[in-house]
Amino acid sequence: MQAFAHAHATHPDARLALGLVCAQLDAQLADRPAPTLGWCYLTDHHANAAEALLADLRERFPGTAWVGSVGIGICASGVEYFDEPGLAVMLAAMPHEQFRVFSGRRPLQGDAGFVPHTALVHADPSTPELSELVGELSERVDSGYLFGGLGSARNRVLTIAAPGGDDADEGGVFTGGLSGVAFTADVAIVSRITQGCQPVGPVRAITRIERNVVYELDDRPALDCLLGDLAVDEQAPREALPRMRSTLVGLSDTATPQPGEFVTAARGHAFGTETRVRHLIGIDPQRRGIAIADTALAGQQLAFCHRDTDAARRDLVRIATEIRSALEPEELPDGGAAATGGRRIAGALYVSCTGRGGPHFGAPSAELQLLRHALGDVPLVGFFAAGEIGHRHLYGYTGVLTVFTAPA
């Protein structure tokens, strides 16, 4: 598989932005096989032009299947378009039998000869029971692994799912539900999740809860645990309330932490991939409870946390380094030449939370520049989401980095 072609541009006029993008793509595609799969991410400034953009892309690249989403921000290698008009496109020449575009009009089902192994998922955050739908979709792919995110927009949330060739009429621009593209096991990917929050206290088990109100953690009043971890006095509301408003909770399904799934959230440590960050939305002073923006169950683990730029930077570098290490060939035992099996990155997708974009990393495009420095200058596109999808979960304040690999 050759390196993917990718391009990005900003312009208030959507068609002119596409023209700038296509000029870059045409230069890269000279003497290459015709693309079969494309990704298109657009900022919400261009949301109302999505159908026209898709029609133009289909005309310029006939036979190509398309997937994508809208975002308050989008990204490409080393750059973010956040709160400004932008468009990012990536193209791959991948065998048709190795992928399948799906949507509400064309569900992911067991087609003859196609066995989905992983899937990129774009979703509308207003979709009812979205978390359950993501879990159900995870069960339809052999690996159980999904990656992607929820569209974000101030005007119109949409996703793109347009098969190519004879099935082109079964797709288009969608609102509501889930869409994306599934891949067979022949498409080699490596995916990692990075968290952007820092725990401020220990992990505790939820021992009493009613719907989304947690009353006891480790058999202690939940509100008392919160105040103790924050080192604030509820009798001093001027100090306590701002601290509580900036506090989030990390939830984990894992009763006993497993390697690589959950890192004990003592001070100075970070969350692992099985932790979902949720908002703290209220307190019950009389019953000493806390309300969280999710439903949870007794036995799940909970830790209080804050957004932390340094932790987010370190963890982003970590996952990029892990991916690069996973692709390097192993050395022969005698120290001779490297063994076969090394791989390179053909293209990459990055979905980051809207709460991480812009100033959270300290400067415009700082997150993507950090990622390019750690991962290398590889073809990459993505968007800033209203929630991120990794494995079988919905996340918040998270980045999901996925790379497509090919033999070196």
C-alpha positions as CSV (number, residue, x, y, z in Angstrom):
1,M,0.0,0.0,0.0
2,Q,1.4,3.4,-1.0
3,A,1.4,6.4,1.2
4,F,-2.0,8.1,1.2
5,A,-2.5,11.5,-0.5
6,H,-3.7,14.2,1.8
7,A,-4.4,18.0,1.6
8,H,-6.0,20.8,3.5
9,A,-7.0,24.4,3.0
10,T,-8.9,27.3,4.5
11,H,-11.2,29.6,2.6
12,P,-14.6,31.1,3.4
13,D,-16.0,29.7,0.1
14,A,-16.4,25.9,0.4
15,R,-15.9,25.3,-3.3
16,L,-12.8,27.4,-3.5
17,A,-11.4,25.6,-0.4
18,L,-12.1,22.3,-2.3
19,G,-10.3,23.7,-5.3
20,L,-7.2,24.4,-3.3
21,V,-7.4,20.9,-1.8
22,C,-7.8,19.1,-5.1
23,A,-4.9,21.0,-6.7
24,Q,-2.7,19.6,-3.9
25,L,-4.1,16.1,-4.3
26,D,-3.7,16.1,-8.1
27,A,0.0,16.8,-7.7
28,Q,0.4,13.9,-5.3
29,L,-1.7,11.4,-7.3
30,A,0.4,11.7,-10.5
31,D,1.6,8.2,-11.5
32,R,-0.3,6.6,-8.6
33,P,-3.2,4.1,-8.7
34,A,-6.7,5.6,-8.7
35,P,-7.9,6.2,-5.1
36,T,-10.7,3.9,-3.8
37,L,-11.4,5.4,-0.4
38,G,-11.4,9.0,0.8
39,W,-11.9,10.8,4.1
40,C,-13.4,14.3,4.1
41,Y,-13.5,16.5,7.3
42,L,-15.0,20.0,7.2
43,T,-15.5,22.7,9.8
44,D,-19.0,23.7,10.6
45,H,-18.5,26.9,8.6
46,H,-19.0,24.7,5.5
47,A,-21.7,22.3,6.9
48,N,-24.4,23.7,4.7
49,A,-22.3,23.0,1.6
50,A,-21.6,19.4,2.5
51,E,-23.8,17.9,-0.2
52,A,-22.2,20.1,-2.9
53,L,-18.7,19.3,-1.7
54,L,-19.5,15.5,-1.8
55,A,-20.9,15.8,-5.3
56,D,-17.8,17.6,-6.4
57,L,-15.5,15.1,-4.8
58,R,-17.4,12.2,-6.5
59,E,-17.1,14.0,-9.9
60,R,-13.3,14.7,-9.5
61,F,-12.5,11.1,-8.1
62,P,-15.0,8.8,-9.8
63,G,-15.5,5.4,-8.1
64,T,-14.0,6.5,-4.8
65,A,-16.0,5.8,-1.6
66,W,-16.2,8.6,0.9
67,V,-16.5,8.9,4.7
68,G,-16.2,11.9,7.0
69,S,-17.7,14.3,9.5
70,V,-18.2,17.9,10.4
71,G,-16.3,19.4,13.4
72,I,-16.0,22.7,15.2
73,G,-12.4,22.1,14.3
74,I,-10.5,19.8,11.9
75,C,-6.9,18.9,11.7
76,A,-4.2,17.7,9.3
77,S,-0.5,16.9,9.7
78,G,0.8,19.7,12.0
79,V,-2.1,22.0,11.7
80,E,-5.6,22.7,13.2
81,Y,-8.4,24.7,11.7
82,F,-10.4,25.7,14.8
83,D,-13.2,28.2,14.7
84,E,-12.4,29.0,11.1
85,P,-13.5,27.6,7.7
86,G,-11.4,24.6,6.8
87,L,-11.4,21.4,4.8
88,A,-9.1,18.3,5.0
89,V,-9.1,15.4,2.6
90,M,-7.2,12.1,2.5
91,L,-7.2,9.5,-0.3
92,A,-6.1,5.8,-0.3
93,A,-5.8,3.2,-3.0
94,M,-7.1,0.2,-1.1
95,P,-8.5,-2.9,-2.6
96,H,-12.3,-2.7,-2.7
97,E,-12.8,-6.0,-1.0
98,Q,-10.9,-4.8,2.1
99,F,-13.4,-2.2,3.2
100,R,-17.2,-1.5,3.3
101,V,-18.9,1.9,3.9
102,F,-21.9,1.6,6.2
103,S,-24.7,3.9,7.4
104,G,-28.4,3.8,8.5
105,R,-29.3,3.3,4.9
106,R,-26.6,0.6,4.4
107,P,-26.1,-1.2,7.7
108,L,-23.0,-3.1,8.6
109,Q,-24.1,-6.7,8.2
110,G,-22.5,-10.0,7.3
111,D,-22.2,-9.7,3.6
112,A,-21.0,-12.7,1.7
113,G,-17.2,-12.7,1.5
114,F,-16.8,-9.6,3.8
115,V,-15.8,-10.1,7.4
116,P,-15.4,-6.8,9.3
117,H,-12.4,-6.8,11.6
118,T,-12.3,-3.1,12.7
119,A,-14.3,0.0,11.9
120,L,-14.0,3.8,11.8
121,V,-17.2,5.3,13.2
122,H,-18.7,8.8,12.9
123,A,-21.8,9.6,14.9
124,D,-24.3,12.3,15.7
125,P,-24.2,13.1,19.4
126,S,-28.0,13.6,19.6
127,T,-28.6,10.0,18.6
128,P,-30.6,8.2,21.4
129,E,-28.9,5.5,23.3
130,L,-25.7,6.2,21.5
131,S,-23.4,4.4,23.9
132,E,-25.5,1.2,23.6
133,L,-25.4,1.5,19.8
134,V,-21.6,1.8,19.8
135,G,-21.4,-1.3,22.0
136,E,-23.6,-3.2,19.7
137,L,-21.6,-2.2,16.7
138,S,-18.4,-3.3,18.5
139,E,-19.9,-6.8,18.7
140,R,-20.3,-6.9,14.9
141,V,-16.6,-6.6,14.2
142,D,-14.2,-9.5,14.8
143,S,-11.7,-7.6,16.9
144,G,-14.4,-5.6,18.8
145,Y,-12.3,-2.5,18.2
146,L,-13.9,0.7,16.9
147,F,-12.3,4.1,16.5
148,G,-13.7,7.5,15.6
149,G,-15.8,10.3,17.1
150,L,-19.0,12.3,17.3
151,G,-19.5,15.2,15.0
152,S,-19.4,18.6,16.5
153,A,-21.1,21.8,15.1
154,R,-22.8,25.0,16.1
155,N,-25.2,24.8,13.3
156,R,-25.6,21.4,11.6
157,V,-24.1,18.0,12.7
158,L,-23.6,15.7,9.8
159,T,-21.6,12.7,8.7
160,I,-20.6,11.5,5.3
161,A,-20.9,7.8,4.2
162,A,-20.9,7.4,0.4
163,P,-20.0,4.0,-1.2
164,G,-18.3,4.2,-4.6
165,G,-19.1,2.5,-7.8
166,D,-22.5,0.7,-8.3
167,D,-23.5,1.3,-4.7
168,A,-23.1,5.1,-4.8
169,D,-26.9,5.7,-4.5
170,E,-26.9,4.1,-1.1
171,G,-25.0,6.8,0.6
172,G,-24.5,10.5,1.0
173,V,-24.7,13.1,3.8
174,F,-26.5,12.0,7.0
175,T,-27.8,13.5,10.2
176,G,-28.5,11.3,13.1
177,G,-27.2,7.8,13.8
178,L,-23.9,6.1,13.0
179,S,-21.9,5.8,9.8
180,G,-18.4,5.0,8.8
181,V,-16.3,2.3,7.1
182,A,-15.4,-1.2,8.2
183,F,-12.1,-2.9,7.3
184,T,-11.1,-6.6,7.0
185,A,-8.2,-8.1,8.9
186,D,-6.1,-7.5,5.7
187,V,-6.0,-3.8,6.5
188,A,-3.3,-3.4,9.1
189,I,-3.9,-0.6,11.7
190,V,-2.4,0.4,15.0
191,S,-4.6,2.5,17.3
192,R,-4.0,4.2,20.7
193,I,-6.1,6.3,23.0
194,T,-4.6,9.3,24.9
195,Q,-6.3,10.9,27.9
196,G,-6.1,14.6,28.8
197,C,-7.0,14.5,32.5
198,Q,-5.0,14.2,35.7
199,P,-6.5,12.3,38.7
200,V,-6.6,14.3,42.0
201,G,-7.3,11.4,44.3
202,P,-7.4,7.6,44.5
203,V,-9.6,5.2,42.6
204,R,-12.6,4.1,44.7
205,A,-15.4,1.6,44.1
206,I,-18.9,2.9,43.7
207,T,-20.8,1.2,46.6
208,R,-24.1,3.0,46.4
209,I,-25.7,4.7,43.5
210,E,-29.2,5.7,42.2
211,R,-29.2,6.3,38.5
212,N,-26.6,9.0,37.9
213,V,-26.2,10.1,41.6
214,V,-23.4,8.4,43.5
215,Y,-23.9,8.3,47.2
216,E,-21.1,6.1,48.5
217,L,-17.5,5.4,47.4
218,D,-15.7,2.7,49.3
219,D,-18.7,2.8,51.7
220,R,-18.0,6.5,52.5
221,P,-20.2,9.4,51.5
222,A,-19.3,10.4,48.0
223,L,-19.4,14.1,48.6
224,D,-17.0,13.8,51.6
225,C,-14.6,11.9,49.3
226,L,-14.8,14.7,46.7
227,L,-14.2,17.5,49.2
228,G,-11.3,15.6,50.8
229,D,-9.6,14.9,47.4
230,L,-9.9,18.6,46.5
231,A,-8.8,19.7,50.0
232,V,-11.7,22.2,50.2
233,D,-14.2,23.0,52.9
234,E,-17.9,23.2,51.9
235,Q,-18.4,25.9,54.6
236,A,-16.1,28.1,52.4
237,P,-18.2,28.1,49.2
238,R,-16.1,30.8,47.5
239,E,-13.2,28.4,47.4
240,A,-15.1,25.2,47.1
241,L,-17.5,25.9,44.3
242,P,-14.9,27.0,41.6
243,R,-12.8,23.9,42.4
244,M,-15.8,21.6,42.1
245,R,-17.0,23.2,38.9
246,S,-13.7,22.4,37.3
247,T,-13.7,18.8,38.5
248,L,-14.5,15.8,36.3
249,V,-14.9,12.1,37.1
250,G,-13.1,9.2,35.5
251,L,-15.3,6.0,35.4
252,S,-14.0,2.5,34.7
253,D,-15.9,-0.8,34.3
254,T,-13.0,-2.8,35.5
255,A,-13.4,-4.0,39.1
256,T,-9.7,-5.1,39.1
257,P,-7.3,-3.1,37.0
258,Q,-5.8,-5.1,34.1
259,P,-2.5,-4.5,32.5
260,G,-2.8,-1.7,29.9
261,E,-6.5,-1.0,30.8
262,F,-6.4,1.2,33.9
263,V,-3.5,2.8,35.8
264,T,-4.0,3.4,39.5
265,A,-5.1,7.0,39.8
266,A,-2.8,8.1,42.6
267,R,-1.5,11.6,42.4
268,G,1.1,11.9,39.6
269,H,-0.4,9.1,37.5
270,A,-2.6,9.1,34.5
271,F,-5.8,7.3,33.4
272,G,-5.7,4.3,31.1
273,T,-7.8,3.4,28.2
274,E,-10.7,1.9,30.1
275,T,-11.4,5.2,31.9
276,R,-14.2,7.4,30.5
277,V,-14.1,11.0,31.7
278,R,-17.5,12.6,32.5
279,H,-18.7,15.9,33.9
280,L,-19.6,16.4,37.6
281,I,-23.0,18.1,37.2
282,G,-24.3,18.6,40.8
283,I,-24.2,17.6,44.5
284,D,-26.7,16.6,47.1
285,P,-25.5,18.1,50.4
286,Q,-28.2,16.5,52.5
287,R,-27.6,12.9,51.3
288,R,-23.9,13.6,50.6
289,G,-24.1,12.5,47.0
290,I,-22.7,13.7,43.7
291,A,-24.4,13.7,40.3
292,I,-22.4,12.7,37.2
293,A,-23.2,13.1,33.5
294,D,-23.6,9.4,33.0
295,T,-25.3,6.3,34.5
296,A,-23.1,4.0,36.4
297,L,-23.3,0.8,38.4
298,A,-22.2,-0.3,41.8
299,G,-18.8,-2.0,41.5
300,Q,-17.5,0.4,38.9
301,Q,-14.5,2.5,39.8
302,L,-14.4,6.3,40.0
303,A,-11.7,8.8,40.5
304,F,-12.0,12.6,40.5
305,C,-9.8,14.5,38.0
306,H,-8.9,17.8,36.4
307,R,-7.9,18.7,32.8
308,D,-4.1,19.0,32.7
309,T,-2.1,20.3,29.8
310,D,1.2,18.7,30.9
311,A,-0.4,15.3,31.4
312,A,-2.1,15.6,28.0
313,R,1.2,16.5,26.3
314,R,3.1,13.6,27.9
315,D,0.4,11.1,27.1
316,L,0.2,12.2,23.4
317,V,3.9,11.8,23.0
318,R,3.6,8.4,24.7
319,I,1.1,6.9,22.3
320,A,2.9,8.3,19.2
321,T,6.1,6.7,20.5
322,E,4.4,3.4,21.2
323,I,3.0,3.3,17.7
324,R,6.4,4.0,16.1
325,S,8.0,1.4,18.3
326,A,5.3,-1.2,17.3
327,L,6.2,-0.7,13.7
328,E,10.0,-1.1,14.0
329,P,11.5,-4.4,12.9
330,E,13.0,-6.6,15.7
331,E,16.7,-6.9,15.8
332,L,18.3,-10.3,15.3
333,P,19.6,-11.9,18.6
334,D,23.2,-11.7,17.5
335,G,22.9,-7.9,16.9
336,G,23.0,-8.3,13.1
337,A,20.8,-6.8,10.5
338,A,17.2,-6.1,11.5
339,A,14.8,-8.9,11.0
340,T,12.0,-8.6,8.4
341,G,8.6,-7.4,9.5
342,G,9.2,-3.7,9.8
343,R,6.3,-1.5,8.8
344,R,5.7,2.1,7.8
345,I,2.8,4.5,8.3
346,A,0.8,4.9,5.1
347,G,-1.7,7.3,6.6
348,A,-3.2,8.3,9.9
349,L,-6.5,9.6,11.5
350,Y,-6.7,11.6,14.6
351,V,-9.9,12.4,16.5
352,S,-9.5,14.8,19.4
353,C,-12.0,16.3,21.9
354,T,-13.2,19.9,21.3
355,G,-12.1,20.5,24.9
356,R,-8.5,19.7,23.9
357,G,-8.3,21.8,20.8
358,G,-7.2,25.4,20.5
359,P,-5.8,26.9,23.7
360,H,-5.7,23.7,25.9
361,F,-2.2,22.8,24.5
362,G,-1.0,26.4,24.8
363,A,-1.1,27.8,21.2
364,P,-2.9,27.3,17.9
365,S,-2.1,24.0,16.3
366,A,0.1,23.0,19.3
367,E,-1.5,19.6,19.7
368,L,-1.0,18.6,16.1
369,Q,2.5,20.0,15.9
370,L,3.4,18.0,19.0
371,L,1.9,14.9,17.3
372,R,3.8,15.5,14.1
373,H,7.1,15.9,16.0
374,A,6.5,12.6,17.9
375,L,4.9,10.5,15.0
376,G,6.7,12.0,12.0
377,D,5.4,14.0,9.1
378,V,2.9,11.4,7.8
379,P,-0.3,11.9,5.9
380,L,-2.9,12.7,8.6
381,V,-6.4,14.1,8.8
382,G,-9.1,14.3,11.5
383,F,-11.5,16.4,13.5
384,F,-12.3,17.8,16.9
385,A,-15.3,15.8,18.2
386,A,-18.1,16.1,20.7
387,G,-17.0,12.7,22.1
388,E,-14.5,10.2,21.0
389,I,-14.9,6.5,20.2
390,G,-12.3,3.9,21.1
391,H,-12.7,0.2,21.4
392,R,-16.3,-0.1,22.6
393,H,-16.6,3.1,24.6
394,L,-17.5,6.8,24.3
395,Y,-14.9,9.0,25.8
396,G,-14.4,12.7,26.6
397,Y,-11.3,14.9,26.7
398,T,-9.5,12.2,24.8
399,G,-7.6,11.7,21.6
400,V,-7.8,8.6,19.4
401,L,-4.9,8.1,17.0
402,T,-5.1,5.4,14.4
403,V,-2.5,4.7,11.7
404,F,-2.7,2.5,8.6
405,T,0.5,0.6,8.0
406,A,2.2,-1.1,5.1
407,P,5.4,-3.1,4.8
408,A,8.5,-0.9,4.9
